[in-house]
Amino acid sequence: MMKKVYICAPLGGNVHENLERVKRYAKYALLCGTAPVVPHFYALCLDDSKPKEREIGMAAGLSLLWFCDELWQFGDEVTEGMAAELQFCKNLNVKTRKIREKEIVKLIGGNRL
């Protein structure tokens, strides 16, 4: 069975650009042999700029984090939402790992978005 990894990365601000980034992160996780859990994709049906819809997406993501083996953190910035996910992992003793851009480029190529 594949290890389930939760993708932790910025979403708010430029949602379109951040969704493009998270596609790369998901591809990286898949090519590493894991099953990525990508709550960012909720932004395709929810409006992240609406507080209630953002709250629904965050709650849904955290409910999936319970079932993950690890959290993989991408990007240099830690947003408020990411901080909540990282704290959740700390409280549950879920392993976290910071993925560097050079690791992604080495595996899938391309340039940083």
C-alpha positions in Angstrom: 0.0 0.0 0.0 1.2 3.5 -0.8 2.2 5.9 1.9 -0.4 8.8 2.1 1.2 12.2 2.2 -0.6 15.4 2.8 0.5 18.3 0.6 1.0 21.5 2.6 1.6 24.6 0.5 0.3 28.1 0.1 -3.1 28.6 -1.6 -4.5 32.1 -0.8 -3.4 35.2 -2.6 -2.9 34.2 -6.2 -5.0 31.0 -6.1 -4.5 30.2 -9.8 -0.7 30.4 -9.6 -0.7 28.4 -6.3 -2.9 25.7 -7.9 -0.4 25.4 -10.7 2.4 25.0 -8.2 0.5 22.4 -6.2 0.0 20.3 -9.4 3.8 20.0 -9.6 4.0 19.1 -5.9 1.3 16.4 -6.4 3.2 15.0 -9.5 6.4 15.0 -7.4 4.7 13.0 -4.6 3.2 10.6 -7.1 6.6 10.0 -8.7 8.1 9.4 -5.3 5.7 6.5 -5.0 3.2 8.0 -2.6 -0.5 8.8 -2.7 -0.8 12.6 -2.3 -3.7 14.1 -0.4 -4.2 17.5 -2.0 -6.8 19.7 -0.2 -5.9 22.6 -2.6 -8.0 21.1 -5.2 -11.1 22.0 -3.2 -10.5 25.6 -4.5 -11.7 24.3 -7.9 -15.2 24.1 -6.5 -15.0 26.4 -3.4 -14.2 30.2 -3.4 -11.1 30.6 -1.2 -11.9 34.4 -1.0 -15.2 33.7 0.8 -14.4 33.0 4.5 -17.2 30.4 5.0 -16.1 28.4 1.9 -12.4 28.7 2.9 -13.3 27.4 6.4 -15.2 24.4 4.8 -12.1 23.6 2.7 -9.7 23.9 5.6 -11.9 21.7 7.8 -12.2 19.1 5.0 -8.4 19.1 4.6 -7.7 18.7 8.3 -10.2 15.8 8.4 -8.1 14.0 5.8 -4.9 14.8 7.6 -5.9 12.3 10.3 -5.5 9.4 7.8 -2.1 10.5 6.4 1.2 9.0 7.2 3.2 12.2 6.7 2.8 15.9 5.8 5.1 17.3 3.1 5.6 21.0 3.3 6.4 22.8 0.0 7.4 26.4 -0.6 9.4 28.9 1.5 6.3 30.7 2.9 4.3 29.3 5.9 0.8 30.8 5.7 -1.7 30.9 8.5 -3.5 27.8 7.1 -0.2 25.9 6.7 0.7 26.8 10.3 -2.6 25.2 11.5 -1.8 22.1 9.5 1.7 21.9 10.9 0.4 22.4 14.5 -2.2 19.7 13.9 0.6 17.3 12.9 2.7 18.2 15.9 -0.3 17.5 18.2 -0.9 14.1 16.5 2.8 13.1 16.1 2.4 13.0 12.3 5.8 13.1 10.7 6.5 16.3 8.6 9.0 16.8 5.9 10.1 20.0 4.1 10.5 19.4 0.4 13.1 21.7 -1.3 12.6 23.0 -4.9 15.9 21.3 -5.9 14.4 17.9 -5.0 11.4 18.6 -7.2 13.5 19.8 -10.2 15.9 16.8 -9.8 13.0 14.4 -10.1 10.6 16.1 -12.6 12.7 18.8 -14.1 11.4 22.2 -15.1 11.7 25.5 -13.5 10.3 26.9 -10.4 6.9 28.6 -10.9 
